[in-house]
Each structure stands twice: as C-alpha cells, then as structure tokens.
Amino acid sequence: MELDVELELPDAADTEALGERLAAGLGPGDLVVLSGPLGAGKTVLVRGLARGLGVAGPVTSPTFVIAREHRPLPGGAGVPLVHVDAYRLGGAAELDDLDLDTDLADAVVVVEWGEGVAERLSARHLLVRLTRRPDDVRVASVHRVEERP
C-alpha cells in the first residue's frame, strides 16, 4: 500500500478495510503506533488489523485494562496481536513496565495514543495518524518510520 498520503475514510468499514490492508504487510516484531483524537477511529482500525491477521476475540478499546493480547485463529496468519492503549499511562516509564519489547519478538504490537511514547520500543514502526473532519469523514496518513543510526 502507498505510504505518506492522506486517505479519506468515509465510514467505519473504510477504516477497518485500511487496517486489514495494513495487516497484510505486518508480521512478528512489527510495531504500529496510532495517533489521533477521541473518535478518530483508532480502535476501528485495530479491528481491521485483527481481521487481517486472523486473530481471536472481539477488539475493543483497552483503555481500562491497558493491553489485550489476541491469539491467532486456526487458519489465521499465525501472528498474535497485542493491542495497547497508552492514553492512561503516565509516560514512557509506565509503558516500559508493560514489557512490550518482549511481545515484539513474537507479535504485532499496536499502541493507541502511542505517538511520542511508544516509538522507543523499536527502531522502526508504522505511524498511523487519524483525524476526523467536521463532516464526520476520517482521514488517515500512514508513515514508515525508521531510526537512523
């Protein structure tokens, strides 16, 4: 999929479809950082990622539990999904306490509200910024970010 362009997402199905397309290029060790205000579609995008990876369980916002792990379904891609919500965390130290770098070896880790906090987990990540226009259309921009030595 083309990166560094803005994509209009007129409804939730379009946001989920974007997540599903992104999942096709993800595997163990990949980090996805989601950014955007309340109601921008972060959890909806994760639903699409989960469907694309073929993992079990309903995808809901992990705001109060902080992190959820979704195991692969039979016939899925075989890659677990770790879904994290950093909204209630007090910063990078609390994120470090979750030991997500351990999960990164075997899973796709997605961090909502992660911009400015979660990038330190990996030298490279996918950054998805979501916004919501006044006409209720979501807009996404997707960027591959790699740290330079």
C-alpha positions as CSV (number, residue, x, y, z in Angstrom):
1,M,0.0,0.0,0.0
2,E,1.2,3.5,-0.7
3,L,2.6,5.4,2.3
4,D,2.8,9.1,3.1
5,V,-0.5,10.0,1.5
6,E,-3.8,11.1,3.1
7,L,-6.6,8.6,2.7
8,E,-10.2,9.6,3.2
9,L,-12.3,7.0,5.2
10,P,-15.9,8.0,4.8
11,D,-17.2,5.3,7.2
12,A,-16.1,2.7,9.7
13,A,-16.0,0.0,7.1
14,D,-13.4,2.0,5.2
15,T,-11.3,2.4,8.4
16,E,-11.5,-1.3,9.1
17,A,-10.5,-2.1,5.5
18,L,-7.4,0.1,5.8
19,G,-6.5,-1.9,8.9
20,E,-6.9,-5.1,7.0
21,R,-4.7,-3.9,4.1
22,L,-2.1,-2.8,6.6
23,A,-2.1,-6.2,8.3
24,A,-1.1,-7.9,5.0
25,G,2.3,-6.3,5.4
26,L,2.8,-6.9,9.1
27,G,4.5,-9.8,11.0
28,P,6.1,-10.7,14.3
29,G,8.2,-7.8,15.5
30,D,6.2,-5.1,13.9
31,L,5.1,-2.0,15.9
32,V,2.2,0.1,14.8
33,V,1.8,3.5,16.6
34,L,-1.7,5.1,16.3
35,S,-2.3,8.8,16.8
36,G,-5.4,10.8,16.8
37,P,-8.1,12.5,18.9
38,L,-11.0,10.7,20.6
39,G,-13.4,9.4,17.9
40,A,-10.9,9.4,15.1
41,G,-11.1,5.6,14.5
42,K,-8.1,4.1,16.2
43,T,-9.9,1.1,17.7
44,V,-11.9,0.7,14.5
45,L,-8.6,0.5,12.6
46,V,-7.3,-2.1,15.1
47,R,-10.4,-4.2,14.3
48,G,-9.4,-4.3,10.7
49,L,-5.8,-5.2,11.7
50,A,-7.1,-8.0,13.8
51,R,-9.3,-9.3,11.0
52,G,-6.4,-9.1,8.5
53,L,-4.1,-11.0,10.9
54,G,-6.9,-13.6,11.7
55,V,-6.8,-13.3,15.5
56,A,-9.4,-14.3,18.1
57,G,-11.7,-12.2,20.3
58,P,-13.6,-9.0,19.9
59,V,-11.4,-5.9,19.5
60,T,-12.5,-3.2,22.0
61,S,-10.6,-0.3,23.4
62,P,-8.2,-1.5,26.1
63,T,-8.3,1.9,27.9
64,F,-9.1,0.4,31.3
65,V,-7.1,-2.8,31.0
66,I,-4.2,-1.1,29.2
67,A,-3.3,-4.1,27.0
68,R,-5.0,-7.1,25.4
69,E,-3.5,-10.0,23.6
70,H,-5.4,-11.6,20.7
71,R,-4.2,-15.1,19.8
72,P,-4.3,-16.4,16.2
73,L,-7.3,-18.3,15.0
74,P,-6.9,-21.6,13.2
75,G,-6.2,-20.6,9.6
76,G,-5.2,-17.1,10.5
77,A,-1.8,-15.6,9.8
78,G,-0.4,-17.2,12.9
79,V,0.7,-13.9,14.4
80,P,-0.6,-12.7,17.8
81,L,-1.8,-9.1,18.1
82,V,-1.0,-7.1,21.3
83,H,-3.4,-4.1,21.5
84,V,-2.3,-1.4,23.9
85,D,-3.9,1.9,24.9
86,A,-1.4,4.4,26.2
87,Y,-4.0,7.1,27.0
88,R,-4.0,6.5,30.7
89,L,-0.2,5.8,31.1
90,G,1.9,8.4,32.7
91,G,4.7,8.3,30.1
92,A,7.4,6.1,28.7
93,A,8.3,4.6,32.1
94,E,4.9,3.1,32.6
95,L,4.9,1.8,29.0
96,D,8.2,0.1,29.7
97,D,6.6,-1.6,32.7
98,L,4.3,-3.5,30.3
99,D,7.3,-5.3,28.9
100,L,6.1,-4.8,25.3
101,D,9.6,-5.3,23.9
102,T,9.2,-9.0,24.9
103,D,5.9,-9.2,23.0
104,L,7.5,-7.5,19.9
105,A,9.6,-10.6,19.2
106,D,6.5,-12.8,18.5
107,A,3.6,-10.4,17.9
108,V,2.4,-7.4,16.1
109,V,2.1,-4.7,18.8
110,V,-0.3,-1.8,18.2
111,V,-0.3,1.2,20.6
112,E,-3.2,3.6,20.5
113,W,-2.2,7.1,21.8
114,G,1.3,6.0,21.2
115,E,2.9,8.8,19.3
116,G,5.7,10.4,21.4
117,V,5.7,7.4,23.8
118,A,5.9,4.1,22.0
119,E,8.5,4.7,19.3
120,R,11.2,3.8,21.7
121,L,10.1,0.2,21.6
122,S,11.5,-0.4,18.1
123,A,14.0,1.1,15.7
124,R,11.2,1.1,13.1
125,H,7.5,1.3,13.2
126,L,4.4,2.2,11.2
127,L,2.8,5.5,12.3
128,V,-0.8,6.0,11.5
129,R,-2.3,9.4,12.2
130,L,-6.1,9.6,12.1
131,T,-8.2,12.7,12.2
132,R,-11.9,13.3,12.0
133,R,-13.3,16.2,9.9
134,P,-16.4,18.2,10.8
135,D,-18.3,16.2,8.1
136,D,-17.5,13.0,10.1
137,V,-15.1,11.6,7.5
138,R,-11.9,10.2,8.9
139,V,-8.6,10.9,7.3
140,A,-5.6,8.7,7.7
141,S,-1.9,9.2,6.9
142,V,0.4,6.2,7.1
143,H,4.2,6.6,7.5
144,R,7.0,4.1,7.8
145,V,9.4,5.4,10.4
146,E,13.0,4.1,10.8
147,E,15.6,5.4,13.2
148,R,18.9,6.3,11.6
149,P,22.0,5.2,13.4
